[in-house]
């Protein structure tokens, strides 16, 4: 186990990825793709400028989180820094001693430009800096899964940081630890937006035509469904809260399997086990101040006992 004083950390930011992901998180799914042309045409347009301001990244929150593991040996951010969207962050990044790696777009959107350059640099750094112990990947693409796996095989502890809802689960699973950008100290989680009302055209607008009436569907002969074609009710997808509850239940069962069934388990050990099974688990991202608060909210399956500084938990008997 690496001594805390000897922890040396390298940080790699796919900056375009984190900016676009957070923009979509704040303004809605695929919002950046829809606004991309307007941003490129006139980033100083009042409406565009306001939307960009609302989705600004807290660079300091990312750097501070990475520094909590140990000494930052190197920190690099990859992007096209001539882009007005990214240029807004240059002074913040330079102030935090972040190396800005310029990517010149060879195609319309520089597909995979940051992915390849970042991965090549990270592997080279691991062989060049033998005392490097931790690697922080700030990204969300599944393209980084092989890099995370290679870092782990080379003996480095891999921490991932990505925007909730925009990070591939395979990337989170490939890391030793994964933290949602939303839950970092200093980051304000966006308020859930109400669905926007339908846009109505003004009276003098040529586009203000009444919606065409839907044509009735053509009549078809009813067929008697075969037994094999009986409708099956689709299961509703699990929410993040449901997934966290199921994860806790699995961790408690496995913990009791290793010990006696009636034994109490240390809550810190249970949390560590949950993070190993799902590195993206974070009680703060789910809205809880502490792991104890998370356990108390699951009192239907978990029994918590707090004695002094010890917090013990066990699976509640059904």
C-alpha positions in Angstrom: 0.0 0.0 0.0 1.4 3.4 -1.0 2.1 5.7 1.9 -0.1 8.9 1.8 3.0 11.1 1.8 4.3 9.3 -1.3 1.2 9.7 -3.4 2.0 11.4 -6.7 -0.9 12.2 -9.0 -1.2 12.9 -12.7 -4.4 14.6 -14.0 -5.7 14.4 -17.5 -8.7 16.5 -18.6 -10.6 15.9 -21.8 -11.8 19.4 -21.6 -14.2 19.5 -24.5 -15.8 16.4 -23.1 -16.4 17.8 -19.6 -17.6 21.2 -21.0 -20.1 19.7 -23.5 -21.3 17.1 -20.9 -22.0 19.7 -18.3 -23.7 22.0 -20.8 -26.1 19.1 -21.6 -26.6 18.5 -17.9 -27.6 22.1 -17.3 -29.6 22.8 -20.4 -31.0 19.4 -21.3 -30.0 16.4 -23.4 -28.1 17.2 -26.7 -28.4 20.9 -25.9 -24.8 21.6 -27.0 -25.3 19.9 -30.4 -28.4 22.0 -31.0 -26.6 25.2 -29.9 -23.2 24.4 -31.4 -23.6 26.5 -34.6 -25.0 29.5 -32.7 -22.1 29.4 -30.3 -19.6 29.2 -33.2 -21.3 32.0 -35.1 -21.5 34.5 -32.3 -20.5 33.4 -28.7 -21.0 37.0 -27.5 -24.7 37.0 -28.4 -26.5 37.8 -25.1 -28.7 34.7 -25.1 -25.8 32.4 -26.1 -23.5 34.1 -23.6 -26.0 33.6 -20.8 -26.4 29.9 -21.6 -22.6 29.4 -21.6 -22.3 31.3 -18.3 -25.0 29.1 -16.7 -23.0 26.0 -17.7 -19.5 27.2 -16.7 -17.2 24.5 -15.3 -15.7 24.9 -11.8 -12.1 24.2 -12.7 -10.9 24.7 -9.1 -13.3 22.0 -7.9 -11.7 19.4 -10.2 -8.1 20.4 -9.3 -8.9 20.5 -5.6 -10.4 17.0 -5.7 -7.4 15.6 -7.5 -5.1 17.3 -5.0 -6.9 15.6 -2.1 -5.2 12.3 -3.1 -1.6 13.6 -3.0 1.0 15.8 -4.8 0.0 16.8 -8.3 3.0 15.9 -10.4 1.4 17.0 -13.7 -2.0 18.3 -14.8 -2.9 18.6 -18.5 -6.1 19.8 -20.2 -6.7 18.9 -23.9 -8.8 21.1 -26.2 -8.8 23.5 -29.0 -8.0 26.6 -27.0 -8.6 28.9 -29.9 -12.3 28.1 -29.6 -14.1 31.0 -27.7 -15.9 28.4 -25.5 -12.6 27.0 -24.2 -10.7 30.3 -24.2 -12.9 31.5 -21.3 -11.1 29.0 -19.1 -7.5 29.7 -20.0 -6.7 32.1 -17.3 -8.3 29.8 -14.6 -6.4 26.8 -15.8 -3.0 28.6 -16.1 -3.6 30.0 -12.5 -3.9 26.4 -11.3 -0.6 25.4 -13.1 -2.5 23.3 -15.7 -0.6 22.6 -19.0 -2.9 23.5 -21.9 -2.4 21.0 -24.8 -3.6 22.6 -28.1 -5.5 20.3 -30.4 -5.9 21.6 -33.9 -9.1 20.2 -35.4 -8.3 18.2 -38.5 -12.0 17.7 -39.3 -15.3 19.4 -38.5 -15.5 18.3 -34.9 -12.0 16.9 -34.4 -13.4 13.4 -33.7 -11.2 11.4 -31.2 -8.5 14.1 -31.3 -8.3 14.4 -27.5 -8.9 10.7 -26.8 -5.8 9.6 -28.8 -3.5 12.3 -27.7 -4.4 12.1 -24.1 -4.0 8.3 -24.1 -0.6 8.4 -25.8 0.7 11.0 -23.3 -0.7 9.1 -20.3 1.0 5.8 -21.2 4.3 7.6 -22.0 4.1 9.4 -18.6 3.6 6.2 -16.7 6.8 4.7 -18.2 8.7 8.0 -17.9 7.6 8.7 -14.3 8.1 5.5 -12.4 7.1 7.1 -9.1 3.6 8.1 -10.4 1.0 6.4 -8.2 -2.4 7.8 -9.1 -4.0 8.8 -12.4 -7.1 11.0 -12.5 -9.0 10.9 -15.8 -11.6 13.7 -16.2 -13.7 12.4 -19.1 -16.8 10.3 -19.8 -16.2 8.4 -23.1 -16.0 4.7 -23.2 -13.0 5.2 -25.5 -11.0 5.7 -22.3 -11.8 2.2 -20.9 -8.6 0.6 -22.4 -6.5 3.5 -21.0 -8.0 3.0 -17.5 -7.4 -0.7 -17.7 -3.8 -0.3 -18.9 -3.1 2.2 -16.0 -4.3 -0.4 -13.5 -2.2 -3.1 -15.1 0.8 -0.9 -14.7 0.1 -0.6 -11.0 -1.5 2.9 -10.9 -4.6 3.7 -8.9 -7.2 5.2 -11.4 -9.7 7.8 -10.4 -12.4 8.8 -12.9 -14.4 12.1 -12.9 -17.3 12.6 -15.1 -20.7 14.3 -15.4 -23.6 12.3 -14.1 -25.8 11.0 -16.9 -23.1 11.5 -19.6 -20.4 9.0 -18.4 -20.3 5.5 -19.8 -20.8 2.9 -17.1 -18.0 0.9 -18.6 -15.6 3.7 -17.9 -16.7 4.0 -14.3 -16.4 0.3 -13.8 -12.8 0.3 -15.3 -11.6 2.8 -12.6 -10.6 2.0 -9.1 -12.7 4.9 -7.9 -15.2 7.2 -9.7 -16.6 10.5 -8.6 -19.4 12.4 -10.3 -18.4 16.0 -11.2 -21.9 17.0 -9.8 -20.9 15.9 -6.3 -17.5 17.7 -6.1 -17.2 20.4 -3.4 -17.8 23.8 -5.0 -20.0 22.5 -7.8 -23.7 23.6 -7.7 -26.0 20.9 -9.0 -28.4 22.2 -11.7 -32.0 22.5 -10.8 -34.3 20.2 -12.7 -35.9 22.2 -15.5 -39.6 22.2 -16.1 -40.7 21.2 -19.5 -40.8 24.3 -21.8 -44.2 25.3 -23.1 -44.8 24.9 -26.8 -43.6 27.8 -28.9 -46.5 29.8 -30.3 -46.0 32.0 -33.3 -47.3 35.6 -33.4 -50.4 36.6 -35.3 -48.5 38.1 -38.2 -46.0 35.2 -38.4 -46.2 33.2 -41.7 -45.4 30.1 -39.7 -48.5 30.5 -37.5 -50.5 27.9 -39.3 -53.0 25.7 -37.4 -51.7 22.2 -36.8 -52.9 19.8 -39.4 -55.5 17.3 -38.1 -54.2 13.9 -37.7 -55.6 11.5 -40.3 -57.4 8.5 -38.8 -55.4 5.3 -39.0 -56.5 2.9 -41.7 -58.7 0.2 -40.5 -57.2 -3.2 -40.4 -58.6 -6.6 -39.8 -58.1 -7.7 -36.2 -55.9 -10.7 -35.9 -56.2 -13.2 -33.1 -52.8 -13.1 -31.3 -51.0 -16.3 -30.9 -49.8 -17.4 -27.5 -46.2 -16.6 -28.4 -47.3 -13.1 -29.4 -48.9 -12.2 -26.1 -47.9 -8.7 -25.0 -45.3 -8.5 -22.3 -45.3 -5.5 -19.9 -42.0 -3.7 -20.2 -40.2 -3.3 -16.9 -39.6 0.3 -15.9 -35.9 1.2 -15.7 -34.3 1.4 -12.2 -33.6 4.9 -10.9 -30.2 5.8 -9.4 -31.8 5.5 -6.0 -33.1 2.0 -6.7 -29.7 0.9 -8.1 -28.0 2.2 -5.0 -30.4 0.3 -2.8 -29.7 -2.9 -4.7 -26.0 -2.3 -4.5 -26.2 -1.9 -0.7 -28.2 -5.0 -0.3 -25.6 -7.0 -2.4 -22.7 -5.6 -0.4 -24.3 -6.5 2.9 -25.1 -10.0 1.8 -21.6 -10.6 0.6 -20.2 -9.1 3.8 -22.4 -11.5 5.9 -21.3 -14.4 3.7 -17.7 -13.8 4.7 -18.5 -13.4 8.4 -21.2 -14.9 10.5 -24.7 -14.1 9.3 -25.5 -12.2 12.5 -22.3 -10.2 12.7 -22.3 -6.4 12.5 -20.2 -4.9 9.7 -18.3 -1.7 9.8 -20.1 0.9 7.7 -16.8 2.1 6.2 -16.0 -1.5 5.0 -19.4 -1.8 3.5 -18.9 1.5 1.6 -15.5 0.4 0.4 -17.0 -2.8 -0.9 -19.8 -0.9 -2.7 -17.2 1.4 -4.3 -15.3 -1.7 -5.5 -18.4 -3.2 -7.0 -19.5 0.1 -8.6 -16.9 2.8 -8.6 -19.5 5.4 -9.6 -21.4 5.1 -6.3 -21.4 8.3 -4.3 -23.9 9.1 -1.5 -23.3 12.8 -2.1 -24.4 12.5 -5.7 -27.6 10.9 -4.5 -28.3 13.8 -2.2 -27.0 12.5 1.2 -24.5 14.4 3.4 -22.9 11.2 4.7 -22.9 7.5 4.2 -24.7 7.2 7.6 -27.5 9.3 6.2 -27.6 7.1 3.2 -27.9 4.0 5.4 -30.6 5.6 7.5 -32.7 6.2 4.4 -32.5 2.5 3.7 -33.7 1.3 7.1 -36.0 -1.2 5.4 -33.0 -3.3 4.5 -30.2 -2.0 6.7 -30.0 -1.8 10.4 -27.6 0.8 11.7 -25.9 1.0 15.2 -23.9 4.0 16.2 -21.7 3.5 19.3 -19.3 6.3 20.0 -17.1 6.7 16.9 -18.1 3.3 15.5 -20.8 2.9 13.0 -22.0 -0.7 12.4 -24.5 -2.0 10.0 -26.1 -5.3 9.1 -28.8 -6.6 6.8 -32.2 -6.4 8.4 -34.0 -9.7 8.7 -37.0 -9.9 6.4 
